[in-house]
Amino acid sequence: MSWKDQLDLLDQTGLRRTLRNLSGTQGPQVVLDGRQVLLLCSNNYLGLATHPRVVEALCRATARYGAGSGGSRLISGSMDSHRQLEERLAAFKGTERALLFNSGYAANCGILQGLFDEGDLIFSDALNHASIIDGCRLSRAATRIYPHGDVQALEALMVAEAPRRSGRWLIVTDGVFSMDGDLAPLPELVRLKERFECLLMVDDAHGTGVLGRGGRGSGEHFDCLESIDLHMGTLGKALGVTGAYLAGSADTVELLINRARSLVFSTSLPPGIAAAAEAALEIVSAEEGRALRHRLQHNRQVLATVLDNGGVAVTPEPTPIVPIMLGAPQPTMEASRLLLEQGYFIQGIRPPTVPAGSCRLRVTVMASHEPQDLEAAGRAVLKTLAGAAE
Ligand SMILES: *Cc1c(COP(=O)(O)O)cnc(C)c1O
């Protein structure tokens, strides 16, 4: 099939994606294709992407250390700002060490490829992020997919595999599922990890900064932070910058420095980015972070209440991701388009990001939204869905 035919097929099946151009910042109001709209699909949950202290840290470190890092960490690109941020991240997650990666995608690929190999076995949730799936493939370990959040099915799989056990075993899960906003059943996964004496890796891309009293993520939320062996998290969502990390034991970090291909063969993060992420982490850990999380929770509740009252079921969990299930791609994209006409930018999510038949509008709430804007957005969603059903 030619590339043109492939594109036509995507068009015909309602799966063609295009880029949309935003002007201005990732604030609650953005200019999209020349029109001002309410932004309801950014992961800048706490507003830190535009926080003056974060931006200032980026500028100051850039002026001092330059725009680029000059190379891979292994060659010449391991700089003061990287080390300082890693020390702070390890303290934040309560681990011996931390290691930076250039993105969450690169982190999951590098961690899984670097620490696991043929002969190992990885148990992976069916709705885990694409970067975990790709990391599993790169590791060449055997992978068993368990139904989403289904601890009993996972336990049955582990029991069935136990007689053949040889290499390392890992359970890997998103802490907060990125397209559903629900939480992994971490306490039960910890119980299984202990029973089968295996490792637990949590990708807390959407939990870090948002969940737990200190913003330490889903592990802190469930009070089981120290039972997680491999903490992966990103710096580009609640922390408002870009990049990612693994926090874990000194041995895992040292081995990854030697083996993780996405780290070894890639230019490290710019020093200004590392300094900005450090400033963001400081805010998240301080009283200000707690206040922002409080505001975020309140805002989520405001939106959830409008939707609930209008008969749209919303997961009860305290995350800023609110999916509204529609099923097929065409009505989902049509609802997204109609909402944009009314001034609300909410992305429609389609395969391969979510399984076929589970297309949805994915609303994300930010601390910087005004509650009355969220109420109006919720009402617009209800009206649009009701109109589509007629
Ligand atoms: C966004 C995301 C990633 C990828 O992180 P990037 O820094 O955007 O590459 C990985 N895992 C999950 C669960 C995510 O939501």
Ligand as a Chemical Component Dictionary entry (heavy atoms), coordinates in Angstrom:
data_LIG
# 
_chem_comp.id                   LIG 
_chem_comp.type                 NON-POLYMER 
_chem_comp.pdbx_formal_charge   0 
_chem_comp.three_letter_code    LIG 
# 
loop_
_chem_comp_atom.comp_id 
_chem_comp_atom.atom_id 
_chem_comp_atom.alt_atom_id 
_chem_comp_atom.type_symbol 
_chem_comp_atom.charge 
_chem_comp_atom.model_Cartn_x 
_chem_comp_atom.model_Cartn_y 
_chem_comp_atom.model_Cartn_z 
_chem_comp_atom.pdbx_ordinal 
LIG C1 C1 C 0 3.032 10.760 28.871 1  
LIG C2 C2 C 0 3.375 9.406  29.376 2  
LIG C3 C3 C 0 4.619 8.830  29.124 3  
LIG C4 C4 C 0 5.614 9.486  28.205 4  
LIG O1 O1 O 0 6.189 10.595 28.786 5  
LIG P1 P1 P 0 6.826 11.730 27.851 6  
LIG O2 O2 O 0 7.711 12.472 28.776 7  
LIG O3 O3 O 0 5.679 12.527 27.339 8  
LIG O4 O4 O 0 7.575 11.024 26.770 9  
LIG C5 C5 C 0 4.910 7.614  29.697 10 
LIG N1 N1 N 0 4.008 6.971  30.462 11 
LIG C6 C6 C 0 2.785 7.481  30.710 12 
LIG C7 C7 C 0 1.829 6.728  31.562 13 
LIG C8 C8 C 0 2.424 8.713  30.161 14 
LIG O5 O5 O 0 1.209 9.202  30.368 15 
# 
loop_
_chem_comp_bond.comp_id 
_chem_comp_bond.atom_id_1 
_chem_comp_bond.atom_id_2 
_chem_comp_bond.value_order 
_chem_comp_bond.pdbx_ordinal 
LIG C1 C2 SING 1  
LIG C2 C3 SING 2  
LIG C2 C8 DOUB 3  
LIG C3 C4 SING 4  
LIG C3 C5 DOUB 5  
LIG C4 O1 SING 6  
LIG O1 P1 SING 7  
LIG P1 O2 DOUB 8  
LIG P1 O3 SING 9  
LIG P1 O4 SING 10 
LIG C5 N1 SING 11 
LIG N1 C6 DOUB 12 
LIG C6 C7 SING 13 
LIG C6 C8 SING 14 
LIG C8 O5 SING 15 
# 
